Amino acid sequence: MKLNLVCIPGDGIGPEIVAEAKKVLNRVAEKYGHEIIEKDILMGGASIDVHGVPLTEEAIAQAKAADAVLMGSIGGDTNTSPWYQLPPNLRPEAGLLALRKALNLFANLRPAYLYEELAAACPLKEEISRAGFDMLIMRELTGGLYFGERKTVEENGVRKAIDTLTYDENEIRRIAIKAFEVARKRRGKVTSVDKANVLDSSRLWRAVVNEVAADYPDVTLEHMLVDNCAMQLVKDPAQFDVILTENMFGDILSDEASMVTGSIGMLSSASLNDTKFGLYEPSHGSAPDIAGKNIANPIATVLSAAMMLRYSFDLDKEADAVEEAVRKVLKEGYRTADIMSEGCQKVSCSQMGDLLSERI
Ligand code: NAD
């Protein structure tokens, strides 16, 4: 199969971690007989330095022409970098927002998986972490409260702010379909999270999700109120497979789920549109404090590349091989500095990439 990729190394540790993900992908291609055609584009600070803007029209066109985009991370030290003296629309993050918009990426996927070997980093009680967990949060990314009409007015000398939460059935249906499709590739369970006891938008959400569920009789659906879900995530995270939810609830719950894994350098993510196209990136930022030292953990980016194989190319066997390589390397006791613990062997970013490739 031909994999036509655009890569965005970005800023800070971005180029280091993307290099390792490419190393692993090239090994996958070699072993399973695929051809990777990759092209790097500039975004964020790297693009500001060369073009004066965080993303050029040409870079957008190149990303659109690819099958998938693999990204490191963008941005610099927000206190000291000259990029943050620029107006907001010319800062590094504006490039990412423009790319997400241009590609119509409405579904954000964030897996939260607790590796047995890293269970000590989990802040939950041992009897809960011992059971492990493996969930994926599917968050609607382009609608809801963050995109509704808003205004602040003054009435009779009293200031008043209004935000509106709007969803139409098409927006709900397309993300629900994604959740059921992804659940089919996992353990076949969707937990749809809403606030249907209070909000009309949640009642419509629940009705449309039920309609979509009728087309997926092999997937189990349950509904859960968002306040209960926030509690269940720390009480019994093992119960979840795919959590489907709207934009603001997903924003909060996905951070909570990441936190309970305890390891920021291990968390991958994907943003998808209604084709097979996706943007894949680690959940962490550009870590300017450790950039250029070859000590960053490349695993989140490598796991993002595995998601790309699974969701943009339907190469499940190859994705499994990458995920298995990560488990093997951890089991053998290799750790980058951020996840180092006693009795393990500390390795650099590039050594971790080598170890992972060798295990494919
Ligand atoms: P960060 O995630 O970059 O770093 C937080 C802490 O985690 C730092 O101590 C860092 O060294 C560590 N860390 C992060 N990733 C690591 C890895 N792979 N291996 C080892 N340690 C790792 O968050 P921040 O410091 O708040 O942000 C730094 C910059 O990144 C900012 O400019 C911010 O805007 C940007 N950012 C970008 C994205 C993105 O590109 N999608 C996301 C979040 C933040």
Residues whose N, C-alpha, C, O or C-beta is under 5 A from the ligand:
A	BS01	NAD	G72 S73 I74 G75 G76 D77 T78 G265 S283 H284 G285 S286 A287 P288 D289 I290 I295 A296 N297 D338
